[in-house]
Structure formats: C-alpha cells, structure tokens
Amino acid sequence: MDLSVNLGKLQLAHPVLAASGTFGYGLEYAPFVDLNRLAGFATKGLSLKPRQGNPVPRMVETPSGMLNAIGLENIGLEAFLRDKLPLLHAYKTKIIVNFFGESLEEYAEMAAALDSVERVDALEMNISCPNVSAGGTFFSSESGIVEQVVQATRRATEKFLIVKLSPNVTDIAEMARAAEGAGAEALSVANTYVGMKMDVERGQPYLANATGGLSGPAIKPITLALVRQCALAVKIPIIGIGGITNAEDALEYLMAGAKAVQVGTANFIDPAVTMKILDGLESHYRKTGGKGLP
C-alpha cells in the first residue's frame, strides 16, 4: 500500500502529520501514538529564548472547537536541542521544527541555528506574529512583509522550508504567492482564527488575553476554502490544517488540493486520533482498488 507523499525535498510515508502546538515536542505522545508510523509532526513553536506565554485562563472550549491564547510558551531553542531532540533520534518520523521570531533578524537567526542540525527534517515558519521592529505589524498581514521575512529566512537555511499562513488576512492567495516567490517550498494553510468568548458571570472576556485563536471542527469549512484558493494560486505543495478529526475530513482537504494534512485540536480529544485517521485512509485506499489518494 503506497500512500507516500512527495513534497519535493521532503518525502513523507503518508499524508498524516501532527500540527504544531497540539503535539508538544513529540515525546509527550509516545505512550499513545506509534511515532514510527506517523509521517511526521511539527514541534511546539520555538523561539530563540524561552517564553513564558500569557497569563491564565488561556484556553476555553467553544461550540465545535476551542480558543487558545497560550502566547507561544516554549522552552527555547537551546533547551529543545539539548533536552528534547536527542530523545527523538530513536524514531524515524519526520521532525518539522515550527519556529517564530519578533523581527526579520530573529527568524533568520533561528533558521541558521537549525540549518546544520541533522535530525531536523524541515522548518515551519509561523508568521502569525507581530514584528516588534515595525511597531507590532503582523508578519502575515501584507504580502510585502511576507516576502521580506521569508526571503531573510530562506537565505539563512537550506532546510526544507514551510511557511504557515494566517487566515486573518484579506487575500490569502496573495500571501501564498508572496511566500512562494520568496523561496517557500510548501505552505501550511492555515493557522487559527481570531476569536473571543465572554464570561457572562463576570461580564468580561473569558481569556485573560481577551482574544485567542479558534481551532477545531468549527473552522474546517472555512479553511478548506482557503486551501483550495492557495492550491489554485501556487505551484508548491499545500499542507491543510483545520478541524480534521477523521479520515473523511483528511480526504476533503486532499480533494481540495492539499498534498498532506496536519491534525491539531483533535489530538486533545483523542491522543491516538492520527493513527485512526491513517487507518481510515488505508481503508479508503483498499476500497478504491488501490488507486491511491486524491
């Protein structure tokens, strides 16, 4: 059964990946998931220095989804390379390091630091972050800014470079073309949507940060449309992310133009969900007479 996916320099055994921010640093899910069977996973977003994140409460359930305002809390690049990555050497799954910065220079520095790390198979840029050097303008907000930050990162590394786009833009296809033109080799579509939940007892936003990122099944129809837009706009492969809970969801993304998918919030509901989705895709393969996936 050949479910392999060719993303260019990055070859996957099949299309099922785990999404950043929902799978820790990979090791946390080893008791629940056969990491050697998983095609790969994106690490929790890393920054140059450790980051504490936002105050609590910073997660809340919503109808068919959840809001999170974790604030990109992470252990920092140095601790990841020292404490986490060596323990992952025992597994053959692809390791995609998700990372972010607060300036062009930080993105480039992160990429350069990871460039020579042999066990890192790909890099995923989270550009849904404010550029502190430009007064807080989000890197994902304008095509010119997208082009600049991707170019700076591309020059700093030869690793397979994925750019994770934000859905909170006017025209995501424009951002996709900008990233492609600047050297991205694949696109993750898409990050979470800005949302809010009110605490009616207190008359205040439930999250300490007021707003958070909406994820889960509620966003699947919207993100599916964004994947289609991006697939029609660029030639590089698309990785679809948003509300995938079963094999049918994954197939919808593949039919919309994605080459692979990342499973996110569903990991919180069922830690073994990626394995069940893969089982479903294999069943679909058999039912279609070995014609493969879309």
N, C-alpha and C positions, 0 to 999 in steps of 0.2 A: 504494500500500500504506500504509494508515493504522494505525500501531502507537502512535499518540500516547497519552500518559497525562495525565489531568487530576488533579493533586493539590490543586487549589484555586488559590491564587495562583501556584503553581509548575507550569508546563506543561513536560512532557518529550516529546521527539520519539519516544521508545520507552521500554520499561521497564528498560533495561540501564544500570546505574551501576557505577562502581568504588568499592570500600569504603575508608574511611579506614585509614591505617597500612600499606596494601599498594600504594599508587599514588603514594607520595611527595607532591610538590606539583603533580603532573600533568605537568610538563615532562620528568621522567625517562622517561616512557613515550612521548613524541612520536616517537621513532625506530621504535616497534613498533606503535603504535595510531594510527588516524586520529581525532584528538581531536575533529574536527568531526563525525564520525559517532557518537561516543559521546554518549549522552544527557547525561551529567554524571559528576562524580566528587567524592568527599569528600576534602578535603585531609588530610594527616597532622595529628593532633591538635595544636592550637596553644594556648599559654599566654601570659600577659602578658609574661613574661620567658623568655629561652632556658633550656632544660632539658637537662641532660647525660644523664639516664637512668641505668639500672642498670649495674653492672659486668658484664663478660663472664665466662663464657659466658651468653648471654641468649636464644639460640634453639636449639631441638633438634627433630629430626624424630621423630614418633611414628607408630604404625600408623594409616594413613589420615588423617594430619594433622600438626600441629606445635604446639609450645609456644613462646610468646614471652614474655619478660619485659623488653622494651625499656625500659620505665619512662617512656613518653611523652616520649622525647627529641625536641626540636624547636628550631627557630631562633628562636622567639618571634614575637609579633605584629608588632612594628615591622619586623623583617627581612623577614618574609613580604610585608608591604605594600610595602616599598621594593624588594626584590630579585626576588621571585617573581611577584607579581600583575601588574605591568606587562607581563611577557613573555607572560602568558596572555590579554591583550587581543586578540591576533590570532586567537583561537579562539572559536567560538560555543557550545562545550559549556557546560553549566551548571556553575558553580563553587559547591560546597557547602563552606563552611568548618566543619570539625569543631573544637570547642574544649572546654576544660575549665578548672576552677578549683579552688582549695583552700578556698574559702569562698563564701558567697552573694554577697558583695561582688565577688569576682573574676569570677564568672560574669556578673554584671550589668555590670561594667566592660568585659569582653570584648565583650559584646553591644552595648553603647553605642558602643564604638570602631569596630565593624564596621557599625553601622547606616547610616552615611552613605556607605559605600564602594559606589559604583555597580555595579561589576563582580561583586560578590558576590551570587549569586542566592538563597542560602539559608544558614541556620545549622543545624548539627547539634550539639546538646549531648551530650557524653559525661558521663553522670552516674555512671559506674562508678569514682568517685574518692573517696578519703577526705576528709572535712570536717575540716580541722585545727582549725577553731574549735570543733568539737564533740567533740574528743578522738579523732578518727580514724574516727568513724562514717561509713560509706559513704553518699553521697547517694542511691544507688539502693536502700538497704536497707529503708526504711519509706515508706509512702505519704504520710505527713505531711511527711517531709523532701523527697520528690519534689515534692510540691505547692509547698512553700516555694521551692525553688530554681528551679523552672520559672516560678512567679509573678514572682520577682525578675528573671529574665531577660526574661520577656515584657514587663514594664513598661519595660525598657531598650531595646527594639528593635521596629521594625515589619517587620523582615525575616521571611520565611517561616521558621517555627521547627520544627525536627525534634528530637525527644528520642530519644536512643539508649538503649534499656533494657538492663539487665543480666539475664542468665538465672539468675544466682546468688541467686535470691530464692525465697521460699515460694510466692507467688502473683503471677505476672507480670501477670495480668489486673487485679489491684488496682492495681498500679503504672501500668498503661496508663490506667486510668480517672482516676487522680490527675493524671497528666500532661495528659490531655485536659481535665480540669476546670480546670487551672491555665493553660491557653492554648496548649498544643502544637497545631500544625496537622498534624503527621504523626508517626509513630513508626518508628524503625529497630529491628527485632527480629531478632537480638539481638547483644549483644557476646559476647566469648569466655567460656568456662567455666574455672573454676579447676582446674588440674591439675598433676601433678608426674611427673618421670621420675628414677629412681635410676641413678647411675653405679655399677655393681656392682663395678668395679675399685677404686674409692675408698671405696665404702660410704657415699656422700653423695649428696644431690640433684645432678643434672647442672647445673641452672641455679644461678648464683651467688645468685639471689634465692629459691632453693628452689622456689617455685611460679611458674607462668606461666599465660597464657591459651591454652586449647586451641581450635584452629580447624581447618578443613579438612573433607573429606568425612565424617569420623567423627561430626561433630556435626549433620549435616543432618537425620536423622530426629527428633532431639530439638527442634531449633529450628523445624522445620516444625510440630510440635505447638504450640509457643509462639506462632507466627504465627497459627495457627488460633484459639487461645484469645483472643489480643488482637483479632483481627478480629471475633470474636463479642461482645467486651466494649465496643468503642468504635465511634464513627461516623467518626472521622478516618482517613485512609489509612495503611496499613502498608507499610513497605519491608522486605522479607525479606532477611536476611543469614545465611549459614551453610552452608559446604560446597558451594557452587554451582560446578560445573566444566563444565557443558554446558547446552544448551538444554532438555533434559528436566528437569534439576534446576530451572531457572528456571520452567518451566511448572508444576512441582509447587507451588512457592511461590505462583504466581499462582492456581492452583486452590484453594489453602488459604486464600486471602483477601488476599494481598498485591497491591498495585497496581503495585509496581516491585520490583526486586531490586538488591542490591549484591554485586558479585563481589570476593572478598578474596584468600584464600590461593592460589587458582588462578592469580593474576597472577604469583606467584613461579615456578610450574611452566612456564607459557606466557604470556609478556608480551602476546600477542595474543589471549588467550582471550576477552576481552569481544567482540571482533569476530566470533569464531567462534560465540559464543552468540547474538549478534544475527542472524548468518546462519541459524542453526538456527530462531530464532523466525520469521524471514521465510519460511523453508521451510514451517514449520507453518502459517502464515497461508495460503500458497498451497494446501497440501494440504487445508485445511478449507474451501476455496472462498471465501476472503476474509471469513470470519465473525469475524476478529479474534482476540484473545487472551482467555483466561478473565477 
